[in-house]
């Protein structure tokens, strides 16, 4: 019998081997319309769907469903809710044709100052 020929380091042809094989699969659920749209977008830029999704996931931005507000905004919201509750009590009393006593007038003045300060703080935060 004849001996098999040894490879002489020549290229046999064909597709070159990848240095990093992509053999992991991540199933993605989407609607039929979303699937069609994704395929069309991938085709428009001339890449396979898997490459389009991979590049979008690695280089794109993900949109969070829960919004994280800064601590300052949450404090402003809490203060506004507190002020709204107090003003509602004042309006209820005034609509009932009751007069405000000295303590209630003082509270109303304090609320007025707090609202003005809150407006100043918001302007500082936005500038």
Beta strands, then each sheet from edge to edge (+ up, - down):
end
